Amino acid sequence: MPVRRATEFDAAAICALIDTYVPSGTLLPRSLDFVTMRCHEFIVATDEEDRVIGCVHLDEYSPSIAELRSLAVAPSAQGLGLGRDLVQATIELATKREYSILFAVSNDEAFFARFGFARMDIPELDRERSEVSRYKGVFAKELGAPAAR
């Protein structure tokens, strides 16, 4: 299944996919306007007919730190390695954009450990997320020092 950068034409499908996981509290909701305005920050996995069956959002947290957010794979496409492909593509994009750290907020430590993420304490993030997220684990991967700008 191909993985590619999202376009504004993918925004509605990305929202629908994210909405699949909102009722369980797995993901936070994203509006169509939010996704459309930030489509260049999303990566999607598509099926043979170019329908979105997976997505992930690379969000800048600070000039040197980015967050991997809204990782979702359609229930019908789970087990095909799309989550792995989306995370790997996000790591590559974050590295290309010269972030020094990529982090994710999740309860699935084992999944992120496979990509070299380790538990990290970010007190500001813990306070910020404690009110809106059921996830308490913050996992980060060092990508290297950014080049001089």
C-alpha positions as CSV (number, residue, x, y, z in Angstrom):
1,M,0.0,0.0,0.0
2,P,1.5,3.4,-1.0
3,V,2.3,6.0,1.6
4,R,2.4,9.6,0.4
5,R,2.1,13.2,1.5
6,A,-1.5,14.3,1.9
7,T,-3.2,16.9,-0.2
8,E,-6.3,19.1,0.4
9,F,-8.3,16.5,-1.5
10,D,-7.5,13.9,1.3
11,A,-8.8,16.1,4.1
12,A,-12.3,14.8,4.4
13,A,-11.1,11.2,4.3
14,I,-8.5,12.0,7.0
15,C,-11.2,13.5,9.2
16,A,-13.4,10.5,8.7
17,L,-10.6,8.1,9.6
18,I,-9.7,10.1,12.8
19,D,-13.3,10.3,13.8
20,T,-13.4,6.5,13.9
21,Y,-11.1,6.6,16.9
22,V,-12.5,9.7,18.7
23,P,-15.4,8.0,20.6
24,S,-13.0,5.6,22.3
25,G,-10.7,8.4,23.3
26,T,-7.9,7.0,21.3
27,L,-7.6,10.2,19.2
28,L,-8.6,13.8,19.6
29,P,-11.0,15.1,17.0
30,R,-9.8,17.2,14.1
31,S,-12.0,19.5,12.1
32,L,-12.1,19.6,8.4
33,D,-10.7,23.1,8.4
34,F,-7.9,22.1,10.7
35,V,-6.9,19.2,8.4
36,T,-7.3,21.2,5.2
37,M,-5.1,24.0,6.5
38,R,-2.4,21.5,7.6
39,C,-2.7,18.9,4.9
40,H,1.0,19.4,4.1
41,E,1.8,18.1,7.6
42,F,-0.1,14.8,7.1
43,I,1.0,11.6,5.5
44,V,-1.5,9.1,4.3
45,A,-1.5,5.4,3.3
46,T,-3.9,4.6,0.4
47,D,-5.4,1.5,-1.1
48,E,-5.3,0.4,-4.7
49,E,-7.9,3.0,-5.6
50,D,-6.1,5.8,-3.8
51,R,-8.6,5.9,-0.9
52,V,-7.1,6.9,2.5
53,I,-6.8,4.0,4.8
54,G,-4.2,5.4,7.2
55,C,-2.9,8.8,8.3
56,V,-0.4,10.5,10.6
57,H,0.2,14.2,11.4
58,L,3.7,15.7,11.9
59,D,3.1,18.7,14.1
60,E,5.8,21.2,15.1
61,Y,5.9,21.5,18.9
62,S,8.9,23.9,18.9
63,P,11.5,24.8,16.3
64,S,13.6,21.7,17.2
65,I,10.8,19.3,18.4
66,A,8.0,17.7,16.4
67,E,5.1,15.5,17.5
68,L,3.8,12.5,15.7
69,R,0.0,12.8,16.1
70,S,-3.3,11.4,14.8
71,L,-1.8,8.0,13.8
72,A,-4.7,6.0,12.5
73,V,-5.2,2.9,10.3
74,A,-8.7,1.9,9.1
75,P,-9.9,-1.2,11.0
76,S,-10.2,-3.1,7.7
77,A,-6.5,-2.4,6.9
78,Q,-5.0,-3.3,10.3
79,G,-2.3,-5.9,10.4
80,L,-0.8,-4.9,7.0
81,G,2.1,-2.9,8.4
82,L,0.6,0.5,7.6
83,G,1.2,1.9,11.1
84,R,4.8,0.9,10.7
85,D,5.0,2.5,7.3
86,L,3.4,5.7,8.5
87,V,5.7,6.1,11.5
88,Q,8.8,5.4,9.3
89,A,7.6,8.0,6.8
90,T,7.1,10.5,9.7
91,I,10.5,9.9,11.0
92,E,12.0,10.5,7.6
93,L,10.0,13.7,7.1
94,A,11.0,15.0,10.6
95,T,14.6,14.2,9.9
96,K,14.4,16.0,6.5
97,R,12.8,19.0,8.3
98,E,15.8,19.0,10.7
99,Y,13.9,18.4,14.0
100,S,16.2,17.1,16.7
101,I,13.5,15.2,18.6
102,L,10.3,13.5,17.5
103,F,7.8,12.5,20.2
104,A,4.5,10.7,20.5
105,V,1.9,10.5,23.3
106,S,0.6,7.0,23.6
107,N,0.0,4.0,25.8
108,D,1.7,1.6,23.3
109,E,5.3,1.8,24.5
110,A,6.2,-1.4,22.7
111,F,5.1,-0.2,19.3
112,F,7.1,3.0,19.5
113,A,10.1,1.2,21.0
114,R,10.5,-0.7,17.7
115,F,11.4,2.6,16.0
116,G,13.9,3.7,18.7
117,F,11.5,5.8,20.8
118,A,12.0,5.8,24.5
119,R,10.0,7.2,27.4
120,M,10.7,10.9,28.0
121,D,9.5,13.3,30.6
122,I,8.2,16.6,29.2
123,P,6.5,18.2,32.3
124,E,4.9,21.0,30.2
125,L,3.4,18.5,27.9
126,D,2.2,16.3,30.8
127,R,0.3,19.3,32.3
128,E,-1.0,20.3,28.9
129,R,-2.3,16.9,28.0
130,S,-3.6,15.7,31.3
131,E,-6.9,17.5,30.9
132,V,-7.7,16.3,27.4
133,S,-6.0,12.9,26.8
134,R,-6.2,9.5,28.4
135,Y,-2.6,8.9,27.3
136,K,0.1,9.5,29.8
137,G,3.2,8.0,28.1
138,V,5.4,10.3,26.1
139,F,7.9,8.5,23.9
140,A,10.6,10.3,22.0
141,K,13.3,9.6,19.4
142,E,16.4,11.7,19.0
143,L,16.9,12.5,15.3
144,G,20.2,14.3,15.6
145,A,21.3,17.9,16.0
146,P,19.7,20.3,13.5
147,A,22.0,21.9,11.0
148,A,22.9,25.5,11.5
149,R,20.2,27.7,10.0
